[in-house]
Amino acid sequence: MNNFSFLAERSEYRDFSKDCIDAEAAFNSSFDSCVKLVRTAVDAAVKWVYAADEKISGDGDNLKVLISNPAFGQIVGKNLVGKLNYCRKVGNAAIHNEREFSAAEAETCLRNLFDFVQWIDRRYGKKFTARTFDGTCDGDDILRTELCGMKLATPIFAASGTFGFGEEFENFVDLKRLGGVMVKCITLKPRRGNSGVRITETPSGMLNSIGLENPGVEKFLSEILPRIKHKMNIVVNVSGSSVEDYGELARLLDVDGVSAIELNISCPNVKDGGIIFGTDARQAALVTAAAKSATKKPVIVKLSPNVTDITAIARAVESAGADALSLINTLMGMEINIYTRRPTLGNLTGGLSGGAIKPVAVRMVWQVAQAVNVPIIGMGGIRSAADSAEFFLAGASAVAVGTANFAEPSITMKIADDLKTYLRGCKLNNIRELVGKVAT
Ligand SMILES: Cc1cc2nc3c(=O)[nH]c(=O)nc-3n(C[C@H](O)[C@H](O)[C@H](O)COP(=O)(O)O)c2cc1C
């Protein structure tokens, strides 16, 4: 790793360049020292910005106060402020010996620091050159994998509908460390979603009936995609009310910045949300073929658990050309308020997700893995690395985390870190070695 040496060539950065270089060098000997030194470097670099920029003034030595100054935030941006705060908090915890730090956490600190000093160089430097972070020796190599031609930093995706368009999570998650984000479902026309109560908590999960609220494909392409592309692998989840809709959406989304298209043929919350396609093998195949013939992007088909035999649908969409399958979507459920005697949700029924559905999802991934040859992205109730490991063992090549993001927005990073520890404990060199290894 040699990410910070360029700073040494610029005399104007002498106040913080050595701290950055020292922090990076420490990575090879101690992750705890590394994160402590990153904190020192952040401190020095933030103070340098205060001295260099007449638009911000603030005194005091307190890094927290300096970072949270609105004037500083306005110049630096919310995203970087979040990254600096991460370094500050992790560094403080290391200084106070609260716990030991992992390679991944140290690397995240270094990456955040790197983003900040690049920003400094871009804004105040005389000869800025864009650089990409050169990963660590240890880093995420054990998790790096591939799916339908997409290079995945980790096999952990954020599941559609639970992670917005990814950008909302930038302060909590290093988006580049995700396999990708399955963005909220997009339809041809904008949709307002269902009315009334749309979410209710259940034992170990939640029921939702959002009803595919989204801005429509046109706005997604013109406003949202330009903002988020290149930040992460973007899988666009789409839904339609006819076979032609899916073909048209796939055609429109065959653009730079979209890594893959995920066909939602399994939304239980609206009549035209695709579930009629997801519960009928012939219809599922037609939708898949329509999308495949309209795009060169990988087509992932998201299966519904609300069927008797999920393998029949899986086989049908594989034969129609699906490049991968994702499963499962939510299970149809209902809750009744015993005092009003009315269903809690405005839509009467909703989709059950979260921990409660994990055993169903693992079973379905295991069954489908034996029925098809295309890769599977497993999801349903994943809240920890241990949960994700069950899906890999059952045959998933990657996993997606949904409901758990609501309770803990940075959960995907923790799952990645803990999964590495688990794999090392199993003496495995890469996540691929775990896929399908359940002993039956
Ligand atoms: C609030 C909410 C909104 C969702 N929206 C979508 C969606 O737009 N498209 C889709 O394919 N799945 C959607 N899902 C399903 C999730 O992507 C995922 O398949 C499911 O929740 C199971 O994973 P989990 O238990 O980790 O949440 C949604 C789930 C929730 C909880």
The ligand as a Gaussian input file, in Angstrom:
#p B3LYP/6-31G(d) Opt

LIG

0 1
 C      -39.901000      -2.089000       3.083000
 C      -39.530000      -3.103000       2.036000
 C      -39.592000      -2.757000       0.691000
 C      -39.261000      -3.697000      -0.285000
 N      -39.294000      -3.320000      -1.597000
 C      -38.921000      -4.204000      -2.558000
 C      -38.894000      -3.820000      -3.926000
 O      -39.156000      -2.683000      -4.284000
 N      -38.546000      -4.772000      -4.838000
 C      -38.197000      -6.055000      -4.477000
 O      -37.890000      -6.871000      -5.337000
 N      -38.180000      -6.428000      -3.170000
 C      -38.529000      -5.539000      -2.223000
 N      -38.492000      -5.920000      -0.905000
 C      -38.073000      -7.278000      -0.538000
 C      -36.597000      -7.322000      -0.115000
 O      -35.751000      -6.877000      -1.161000
 C      -36.177000      -8.744000       0.313000
 O      -36.315000      -9.605000      -0.773000
 C      -37.014000      -9.266000       1.460000
 O      -37.352000      -8.240000       2.367000
 C      -36.318000     -10.400000       2.229000
 O      -35.123000      -9.986000       2.805000
 P      -34.986000      -9.450000       4.343000
 O      -35.701000     -10.400000       5.205000
 O      -33.513000      -9.359000       4.586000
 O      -35.637000      -8.103000       4.352000
 C      -38.843000      -5.002000       0.081000
 C      -38.772000      -5.332000       1.439000
 C      -39.100000      -4.399000       2.425000
 C      -38.998000      -4.803000       3.866000

